[in-house]
Amino acid sequence: MAKIKGYVEVNTARCKGCDLCVVSCPTDVLELQPREVNDRGYHFVYMKHPDECIGCANCGYVCPEGCLTVYRMKV
Amino acid sequence: MAEEISLMKGNEAVAHAAIRYGVDGYFGYPITPQSEIIETLMEMAPWETTGMVVLQAESEVAAINMVYGGAACGKYAMTTSSSPGISLKQEGISYMAGAELPCLIVNVQRGGPGLGTIQPSQADYFQTVKGGGHGDYKLITLAPNSVQEMADFVALGFDLAFKYRNPAMILTDGVIGQMMEKVKLPGYRPRRSEEEIREQCPWATLGKPASRGPNIITSLELDSVEMEKNNERFQAKYRVVEENEVRYEEIKCADADYLLVAFGSAARICMKTIEMAREEGIRVGMVRPITLWPFPSKVLNGYAGQVKGMLTVELNAGQMVEDVRLAVNGKVPVEHYGRLGGIVPTPDGVLDALKEKIIHE
């Protein structure tokens, strides 16, 4: 069976750093930016371990802002 | 247009509700976590449809004084900000209370003191209900706990403000402001005409006809005898508000042995705590004050004879707990649980605090 690799695109301007996606990720891919903030002052989410992403889209489902887009690729 | 159901943030709901209510002027200044209100208004451009003015002032101080000007003409004028910005507006709020001008102010609280953090907090409770600005005045204070109430309280706030000629405030926080939820928006109301304002607000400064003397809007009175009379008039008005406008919600109170007291976002968290406690066989209820001033003291005093203890849950170091203690006057133990600086309490944290501080398990 082909392996699925995922990628999470973040609308950083809209992210409010609520942490829900970070908690929902089964493979600990996501983290809130420890230093950088967006123009509202929120620590936005980013892919800390992009290689671990399985494209399950849990983060996309729980994001209350709808600011995550998940892509899946067969490798 | 008629009512509409939508999914949006609490902040966006305030903006939509303001346009639909027929507000004449919005004067604001951006600050997280409140900026979506002014952003939504700018995006919707109501000056092209209802004729509502939306203006980003040069500062918070300018914004509140623009509201003063609008309100003096009997217009529906409002401003919104978050904690540091609301501190800047306090002088204007005191002046408006002194000049008996109605307006709506929204405070989407964030953690303080100082610039603090941009995460939610309820630490402006004292500032809002105990004064904030100088002088003996009171602010009609509404505390929404949902996006629906954010929308509804725009209308309620203006109605109460104009009924009593007093500023009203929606005291909310970053949780409710940023949270997305289903909301039923009211239908559009046309803005009032000059004639309607003249009729409803005979005190408004809209030009002096020959039939009456000039209307003067001021908070200044250098004659102390007159100023005392003014103050007595304000106090008499505040007693009427306290008598007639107390609003609160009682949740599972009928058989409760223990009572949680919480407002706004803290009350949302406590809903889950009540569920968890009842699963364990602990009968917990909650009184949620909707008006923080006037405070539902009589209701809480009534429960003092029924429950074994009360716990206030707040996103602060213990502010409303003092009003609850005054209300029950020593009849039952009242303790406080809160998280500070932008941290939001968890339902289990509240339950543990209830067991530790009130049930003494």
Interface residues (C-beta under 8 A of the other chain):
Chain A: K16 C18 R40 G41 Y42 P64 E65
Chain B: T32 P33 S35 I118 Q178 M179 M180
